[in-house]
């Protein structure tokens, strides 16, 4: 099994979070003519959607999504891994994308790699520390 590629990233997340499927389909329709899709826009939409799930206490779906997120970081090609970190994780920390929730409410769902990168993204914004895989 090879690395997870960009076109596989969102379908894996939709499989974990089926309620996001209509937005994903809309994204695909909207960007159908583009050979390189702006996946970061879809990840921002997913972050907003996850905030609604967080607010409603849908822990089961959130656990599945964070399991996929961990896979994307570990098993993704360089684009996918970066998108998982600088796209989705960073979006989950963006209070502007929350709806009655806070970024800290995601902490219990983080797995080892995502937890490590969550802290690195926080340090980047708080202290200007570079995002490096050390």
C-alpha positions as MATLAB code, in Angstrom:
seq = 'XXXXXXXXXXXXXXXXXXXXXXXXXXXXXXXXXXXXXXXXXXXXXXXXXXXXXXXXXXXXXXXXXXXXXXXXXXXXXXXXXXXXXXXXXXXXXXXXXXXXXXXXXXXXXXXXXXXXXXXXXXXXXXXXXXXXXX';
ca = [
       0.000    0.000    0.000;
       1.458    3.363   -1.071;
       1.229    6.794    0.404;
      -2.145    8.509    0.623;
      -2.410   10.994   -2.265;
      -4.371   14.281   -2.363;
      -7.399   12.908   -4.281;
      -7.788   10.198   -1.610;
      -7.602   12.536    1.391;
     -11.119   13.968    1.498;
     -12.895   10.728    0.544;
     -11.252    9.090    3.584;
     -12.484   11.927    5.783;
     -15.985   11.741    4.264;
     -16.039    8.011    4.947;
     -15.337    8.807    8.609;
     -17.852   11.675    8.601;
     -20.686   10.842    6.167;
     -22.648   13.966    7.134;
     -19.971   16.011    5.336;
     -20.683   14.212    2.022;
     -23.119   16.841    0.638;
     -20.545   19.622    1.123;
     -17.844   17.458   -0.425;
     -20.061   16.750   -3.451;
     -20.760   20.471   -3.793;
     -17.015   21.173   -3.652;
     -16.340   18.579   -6.371;
     -19.049   20.085   -8.580;
     -17.801   23.621   -8.032;
     -14.192   22.690   -8.859;
     -14.914   20.023  -11.490;
     -13.013   21.866  -14.224;
      -9.853   22.277  -12.150;
      -7.148   19.640  -12.500;
      -5.620   20.675   -9.173;
      -8.366   21.060   -6.616;
      -7.997   23.593   -3.763;
      -8.296   20.925   -1.068;
      -7.436   23.423    1.665;
     -10.810   25.110    1.039;
     -12.583   21.775    1.551;
     -10.592   21.206    4.750;
     -11.777   24.580    6.081;
     -15.369   23.563    5.294;
     -14.761   20.284    7.111;
     -13.383   22.163   10.147;
     -16.578   24.235   10.302;
     -18.633   21.047    9.995;
     -16.638   19.328   12.750;
     -17.311   22.279   15.041;
     -21.039   21.600   14.651;
     -20.470   17.925   15.453;
     -18.379   18.912   18.454;
     -21.143   21.233   19.671;
     -23.713   18.436   19.339;
     -21.497   15.942   21.198;
     -21.010   13.552   18.275;
     -17.905   11.962   19.773;
     -18.149    8.753   17.739;
     -17.760   10.550   14.402;
     -15.072   12.842   15.811;
     -13.043    9.830   16.962;
     -13.289    8.342   13.454;
     -12.235   11.640   11.848;
      -9.242   12.008   14.160;
      -8.215    8.430   13.417;
      -8.188    9.331    9.705;
      -6.370   12.580   10.482;
      -3.630   10.596   12.209;
      -3.362    8.333    9.149;
      -3.100   11.353    6.844;
      -0.222   12.743    8.887;
       1.603    9.407    9.071;
       0.700    7.751    5.755;
       0.113   10.772    3.525;
       2.466   11.985    0.836;
       4.117   15.324    1.599;
       1.101   17.335    0.347;
      -1.425   15.245    2.314;
       0.603   15.258    5.509;
       1.105   19.014    5.271;
      -2.571   19.587    4.446;
      -3.590   17.525    7.467;
      -1.368   19.685    9.696;
      -1.397   23.170    8.153;
      -4.863   22.705    6.702;
      -7.107   20.751    9.023;
      -5.308   20.930   12.392;
      -4.685   24.641   12.005;
      -8.293   25.197   10.915;
      -9.524   23.335   14.000;
      -7.538   25.802   16.112;
      -8.990   28.809   14.257;
     -11.690   30.247   16.515;
     -13.296   31.943   13.490;
     -14.254   28.487   12.194;
     -15.954   27.477   15.456;
     -19.653   27.619   16.205;
     -20.202   27.674   19.957;
     -17.114   25.533   20.565;
     -13.452   26.112   21.364;
     -10.306   24.556   19.892;
      -9.414   23.015   23.257;
     -12.494   20.792   23.047;
     -10.717   18.780   20.330;
      -7.795   17.849   22.591;
      -9.324   14.566   23.854;
      -9.617   13.324   20.254;
      -5.986   13.895   19.298;
      -3.791   10.855   18.738;
       0.029   10.857   19.223;
       1.146   12.477   15.938;
      -1.784   14.888   15.717;
      -1.276   15.864   19.371;
       2.392   16.609   18.668;
       1.570   18.669   15.586;
      -1.310   20.448   17.381;
       1.219   21.740   19.924;
       3.632   22.756   17.145;
       0.893   24.718   15.326;
      -0.019   26.440   18.596;
       3.644   27.321   19.204;
       3.918   28.663   15.675;
       1.036   31.090   16.216;
       1.877   31.969   19.820;
       5.662   32.208   19.604;
       6.549   32.164   15.915;
       8.274   28.783   16.213;
       8.807   27.123   12.863;
       6.814   24.014   12.005;
       9.501   21.371   11.758;
       9.380   17.607   12.087;
      11.952   17.113   14.815;
];
